[in-house]
């Protein structure tokens, strides 16, 4: 399973004192969560603010308890990025509207 997110900011080892050479990115996910996640090493030099990316949510095979990997594995561009982001956001917006409609109903007996 993968989830799309939009890059808010990229943090490279040159940006702050660092214990390693890994790169992280802070993302706004399709469901409005904000997460800072590891960028796969092959994408570290290519990722930048404003891009739409895919995050690997598959269980990490190195961990016994099923915990998502949470690694940025793809950078989406152009029409493909817009289509995928739009589909997730449309679904999320429908869910929010349905929740709001249900919350607005009140019954007086």
C-alpha distance (Angstrom), angle and dihedral (degrees) to the residues before:
residue distance angle dihedral
X1 . . .
X2 3.79 . .
X3 3.81 131.9 .
X4 3.81 128.4 -158.1
X5 3.77 123.2 -126.6
X6 3.80 138.0 172.3
X7 3.79 118.7 -123.8
X8 3.80 113.3 -118.1
X9 3.80 97.6 174.2
X10 3.81 139.0 -10.5
X11 3.80 120.7 -138.8
X12 3.80 115.5 -155.5
X13 3.83 127.3 -176.0
X14 3.81 88.7 -106.8
X15 3.83 90.3 59.1
X16 3.81 96.8 64.4
X17 3.79 141.0 2.5
X18 3.79 103.2 -71.3
X19 3.78 138.1 -167.5
X20 3.81 92.2 -152.2
X21 3.80 143.9 9.3
X22 3.80 97.4 -99.9
X23 3.81 123.4 127.0
X24 3.79 124.3 -138.8
X25 3.79 131.3 -168.3
X26 3.78 129.9 -157.0
X27 3.79 110.1 -136.4
X28 3.77 138.6 -169.6
X29 3.77 102.1 -140.8
X30 3.81 123.7 -145.0
X31 3.84 89.5 -101.3
X32 3.82 92.9 52.2
X33 3.80 95.8 -102.8
X34 3.80 115.1 139.6
X35 3.81 114.6 -139.9
X36 3.79 135.7 170.2
X37 3.79 109.2 -145.9
X38 3.77 141.3 175.0
X39 3.80 116.6 -94.3
X40 3.82 114.5 -137.6
X41 3.83 107.6 -108.0
X42 3.84 93.3 -117.9
X43 3.83 89.7 59.5
X44 3.81 98.5 41.0
X45 3.81 95.4 98.3
X46 3.83 94.2 42.2
X47 3.80 104.0 47.2
X48 3.81 119.6 99.0
X49 3.79 141.8 164.5
X50 3.80 116.2 -72.3
X51 3.79 97.0 28.3
X52 3.79 123.6 125.7
X53 3.80 112.2 -127.1
X54 3.80 139.4 -179.6
X55 3.79 119.2 -123.5
X56 3.80 120.9 -152.8
X57 3.82 107.7 -123.5
X58 3.81 95.1 171.9
X59 3.81 115.1 123.4
X60 3.79 112.9 -86.7
X61 3.83 105.0 -113.2
X62 3.81 91.2 -149.7
X63 3.81 91.8 64.1
X64 3.78 122.3 70.0
X65 3.80 96.0 -148.1
X66 3.81 109.4 65.5
X67 3.80 102.7 -104.4
X68 3.83 121.3 160.8
X69 3.80 117.7 -107.0
X70 3.83 92.4 -131.9
X71 3.81 94.0 -160.8
X72 3.81 123.5 145.0
X73 3.81 103.5 -122.9
X74 3.82 106.9 165.2
X75 3.78 139.0 34.1
X76 3.80 111.0 -147.1
X77 3.79 119.8 -152.9
X78 3.78 140.8 -170.3
X79 3.79 122.0 -17.3
X80 3.81 93.2 -5.8
X81 3.82 91.4 57.1
X82 3.81 91.7 47.2
X83 3.81 93.4 47.5
X84 3.80 96.1 48.5
X85 3.82 94.4 42.8
X86 3.82 90.8 46.2
X87 3.81 93.8 50.5
X88 3.80 93.2 51.8
X89 3.81 93.4 44.2
X90 3.82 91.9 48.2
X91 3.80 90.5 53.2
X92 3.81 91.2 46.7
X93 3.82 92.3 48.7
X94 3.83 90.8 50.6
X95 3.80 90.2 51.3
X96 3.82 91.5 50.4
X97 3.80 92.6 48.6
X98 3.81 90.8 50.0
X99 3.81 91.1 49.7
X100 3.80 91.1 48.7
X101 3.81 91.3 49.8
X102 3.80 91.3 50.4
X103 3.79 92.0 47.3
X104 3.82 91.5 50.3
X105 3.80 92.9 57.6
X106 3.76 114.1 94.8
X107 3.73 127.6 173.0
X108 3.74 124.4 -153.2
X109 3.77 113.2 -161.5
